[in-house]
Amino acid sequence: MQTFVTRLELILWRKQQHEAQNQIGFVPTMGALHKGHLSLIEKACQENDQVVVSIFVNPKQFNQSADLHAYPRMLNADLQLLKHLNNLIIFTPSESEMYPTNVPFNPMSLGKIGRLLEGAHRPGHFEGVVHVVHHLFDLVQPHQAYFGQKDFQQLAIIRLLNEHYRFGIQIIGCETIREIDGLAMSSRNLRLAPAERQNAVSIFKALSMVRNNVGKQSIGSVIEAARSIIEEAGLQIDYLEIVDPVTLESCAEWQEIQVCCVAAFCGEVRLIDNMLCESVL
Ligand code: PAF
């Protein structure tokens, strides 16, 4: 494992790798690594000759400065977790290395998909994600990049970004990794107090209930029941919607496949999760 902090180190390394025709995998992260990240990184290591993991808490994607400041940072622990993996480059740039003033960026229009769900509730969030991922893709120039499906909408937007800027990278969406009780793994879980941690599982319970009731009752009544499960556990729902997996627009009727997407505050901590729900009819 090697750690780079400057763009130049990464660019020189990447040129060597391309000359040697090595296949590069890339896993962008904001650190506070958990088993969900590790599963992406291990998959990337199996499928590529070399893997780059970036660790950068991207200020541009936080629409609230309190959330940015509370975001867990634990670089030493992260490096410990990865040290057993070979052929790994960790890129931990400072803000000025990530966003040098002389690197141009033409923002893309995210279209309707960027205005729904997270886009509607966290203005500027996806614009910030696109900015940093554009710069990272440009620097690393990987063959394959790995993203978790927990951030379902982000994954859809990364696919758009890849097409828009013609990076030609294979974008690989990986299954959400869950705790034993079903809570989706997230760096934000570290901020939950013990009682909040117990209540947070209501999100998974609500999603599972939706999945088990596709087509059995009206969408409206299933949404209402799902909201009650979460609210009775004391969480505050930001949104809970059943949407088309491609357009992310709300479904008025059940269809063959839909995805239920939730964002809810558990105390001060905003958690998101989703579940693909297939019709059994
Ligand atoms: O999913 C995340 O952790 C971040 O949004 C990402 C993709 C690393 C960009 O900062």
Residues whose N, C-alpha, C, O or C-beta is under 5 A from the ligand:
A	BS01	PAF	P28 T29 M30 F56 N58 V129 V132
